[in-house]
Structures are given as structure tokens and as C-alpha cells.
Amino acid sequence: MLAIRAPGAVRTMMLSFRRGDYIIEELRALLKREGVDAALIISGIGSLDICALHTIINTGLPPEERYWTLEGPIEVGSLQGSVSGGEPHIHVVVHDVAADQVHVGHLEAGSRCCFRLEMGLIVLEGVRTRRVKDPVTELVDIVPVEEPDVRPG
């Protein structure tokens, strides 16, 4: 296990997405505007009318994934995740109301707010991270970005 400590303070934000907002795309734009590199997405509820997802479909290596999109009234029962290198990684539990089915997976770009979607964000000030893919296993992990040692010569 790797633990990354935030050396500075944390900043919290409550986000409210409006009807027609694309969740991942709007969040990426906010993170860029605010200069957020690392954060915790601690909660989320709301509704979607388009929900693009992916999930794992095997337990071996390399991981295999399935992608699909739901359309119609979709209730978000749970949403949480992380931000690394300014890129959000979000997991959701959603209810496809019309089909009366529950889905769990990674929220993808193209997912659109139906009425409202609220999200809590804790920004880890002073933390810089990135996601790296192991070339053998193809597993992706978060690692700290090491700052270069810049001292007067």
C-alpha cells in the first residue's frame, strides 16, 4: 500500500451540476481552472439522463473491461472517486429507472446531468500525483510526482 500525505491544508468544494451538464467534462474544466492536481471525490448524488460506464469483466491479468451507455431516467445512489494529475476517476452506483436495474461501474465522459447532480470534493493542496500503467500487468496506480531538486548551483 502507498500512502500519500497532503503537506498543506485541504480545500473543500460542494459542486452542483445543472441540467444538461456533462459531468466528467465540466469537472475536468473546473479542475483545470482551479489548478487542482489531487483530490478526493467524497460523495455524490443526483440524476442523469445519459450514463456512460465501464467495468471489469475478468479477474485475471491483463484486466478486461466492458463499456456501455444507459439512457433515460437514471438515479445516482452513490458516487465517489479520486483526482490524480488533474484527471477524475469516479465510481458510481446508479438505478436505471425504466429498466429497474442497478449498475455499478466507472463513470465515463458523455454522462449528462438530468436535473441536478451534487458532488463533494476535497482538494489536497501541495500534492502532485499521476496515474501510471504497469507494462506487464496493465494495472493502473496512483504515484506521487517527485519534484526536481532545484538548488542554486
C-alpha positions as CSV (number, residue, x, y, z in Angstrom):
1,M,0.0,0.0,0.0
2,L,1.1,3.5,-0.8
3,A,0.1,6.4,1.4
4,I,0.4,10.0,0.1
5,R,0.2,12.7,2.7
6,A,-1.1,16.2,1.9
7,P,1.6,18.5,3.4
8,G,-0.6,21.6,3.2
9,A,-4.2,22.4,4.1
10,V,-7.2,20.9,2.3
11,R,-9.8,22.9,0.4
12,T,-13.3,21.6,0.2
13,M,-15.9,22.3,-2.6
14,M,-19.5,21.5,-3.0
15,L,-20.3,21.2,-6.7
16,S,-23.8,21.3,-8.2
17,F,-24.1,20.3,-11.8
18,R,-27.1,21.6,-13.7
19,R,-29.4,20.1,-16.3
20,G,-27.5,19.3,-19.4
21,D,-24.1,19.5,-17.9
22,Y,-21.7,16.7,-18.9
23,I,-20.2,15.6,-15.6
24,I,-16.7,14.5,-16.5
25,E,-16.2,17.3,-19.0
26,E,-17.4,20.0,-16.6
27,L,-15.4,18.6,-13.7
28,R,-12.2,18.4,-15.9
29,A,-12.7,22.1,-16.8
30,L,-13.2,23.1,-13.1
31,L,-10.1,21.1,-12.0
32,K,-8.0,22.9,-14.7
33,R,-9.4,26.4,-13.8
34,E,-8.7,25.8,-10.1
35,G,-5.3,24.2,-10.6
36,V,-6.3,21.0,-8.9
37,D,-3.9,18.1,-9.3
38,A,-5.0,15.7,-6.5
39,A,-8.4,15.5,-4.8
40,L,-10.9,13.1,-3.2
41,I,-14.4,12.9,-4.5
42,I,-16.1,12.1,-1.3
43,S,-19.8,12.0,-2.2
44,G,-22.3,12.4,-5.0
45,I,-26.0,12.1,-5.6
46,G,-28.4,13.2,-8.3
47,S,-29.8,12.2,-11.6
48,L,-28.5,11.6,-15.1
49,D,-30.3,11.1,-18.5
50,I,-27.2,9.6,-20.1
51,C,-24.8,7.4,-18.1
52,A,-21.7,6.1,-19.8
53,L,-20.0,3.3,-17.7
54,H,-17.3,0.7,-17.8
55,T,-16.5,-2.2,-15.5
56,I,-14.1,-5.1,-15.2
57,I,-15.2,-8.4,-16.7
58,N,-12.4,-10.7,-15.5
59,T,-10.1,-11.3,-12.6
60,G,-7.0,-12.3,-14.5
61,L,-4.3,-10.1,-16.0
62,P,-4.4,-8.1,-18.0
63,P,-7.8,-6.6,-16.9
64,E,-10.6,-6.7,-19.5
65,E,-13.3,-4.1,-19.5
66,R,-16.9,-3.7,-20.8
67,Y,-18.3,-0.3,-21.9
68,W,-21.9,0.6,-22.2
69,T,-24.3,3.6,-22.1
70,L,-27.7,3.9,-20.3
71,E,-30.2,6.5,-21.5
72,G,-33.4,7.7,-19.8
73,P,-34.1,8.5,-16.1
74,I,-31.2,7.4,-14.1
75,E,-30.9,7.9,-10.3
76,V,-27.4,8.2,-8.8
77,G,-27.4,6.4,-5.5
78,S,-23.7,6.8,-4.8
79,L,-20.7,8.5,-6.4
80,Q,-17.1,8.7,-5.2
81,G,-13.6,8.7,-6.5
82,S,-10.3,10.5,-6.8
83,V,-8.4,13.0,-8.9
84,S,-4.8,12.3,-9.9
85,G,-2.8,14.5,-12.3
86,G,-6.0,16.6,-12.7
87,E,-7.9,13.7,-14.1
88,P,-11.1,12.5,-12.3
89,H,-11.7,8.7,-11.7
90,I,-15.3,8.2,-10.5
91,H,-17.2,5.1,-9.4
92,V,-21.0,5.1,-9.3
93,V,-24.0,3.0,-8.3
94,V,-26.9,4.0,-10.5
95,H,-30.5,2.9,-10.9
96,D,-31.8,2.7,-14.5
97,V,-35.4,3.6,-13.6
98,A,-37.1,2.5,-16.8
99,A,-35.4,-1.0,-16.8
100,D,-35.5,-1.2,-12.9
101,Q,-31.8,-2.3,-13.0
102,V,-28.9,-1.3,-10.8
103,H,-25.5,-0.8,-12.3
104,V,-22.1,-0.3,-10.8
105,G,-19.0,0.9,-12.6
106,H,-16.7,3.7,-13.6
107,L,-18.4,6.9,-14.8
108,E,-17.2,7.9,-18.3
109,A,-17.2,11.1,-20.3
110,G,-20.5,11.7,-22.1
111,S,-22.5,11.2,-18.8
112,R,-25.1,14.0,-18.6
113,C,-26.9,15.6,-15.7
114,C,-30.7,15.2,-15.9
115,F,-32.0,17.6,-13.2
116,R,-29.2,18.1,-10.6
117,L,-26.1,16.2,-9.5
118,E,-24.2,17.2,-6.3
119,M,-20.7,16.3,-5.5
120,G,-18.3,16.9,-2.6
121,L,-14.6,17.5,-3.4
122,I,-11.7,17.6,-1.0
123,V,-8.6,19.2,-2.8
124,L,-5.3,18.0,-1.4
125,E,-3.2,21.2,-1.5
126,G,0.5,20.6,-2.2
127,V,0.0,17.1,-3.6
128,R,1.0,16.2,-7.1
129,T,0.2,12.8,-8.5
130,R,-0.1,10.9,-11.7
131,R,-1.5,7.5,-12.8
132,V,0.9,5.0,-14.3
133,K,0.2,1.7,-16.0
134,D,2.4,-1.3,-15.3
135,P,3.6,-2.5,-18.7
136,V,3.4,-6.2,-17.6
137,T,0.1,-6.4,-15.7
138,E,-1.6,-3.3,-17.3
139,L,-2.8,-2.3,-13.8
140,V,-3.0,1.4,-13.2
141,D,-1.9,3.0,-10.0
142,I,-1.5,6.5,-8.5
143,V,2.0,7.6,-7.6
144,P,3.4,10.9,-6.3
145,V,5.1,13.2,-8.7
146,E,8.6,13.8,-7.4
147,E,9.6,17.4,-7.6
148,P,13.0,18.0,-9.1
149,D,15.7,19.1,-6.6
150,V,16.4,22.6,-7.7
151,R,19.1,24.2,-5.6
152,P,21.3,27.0,-6.6
153,G,24.5,25.6,-8.0
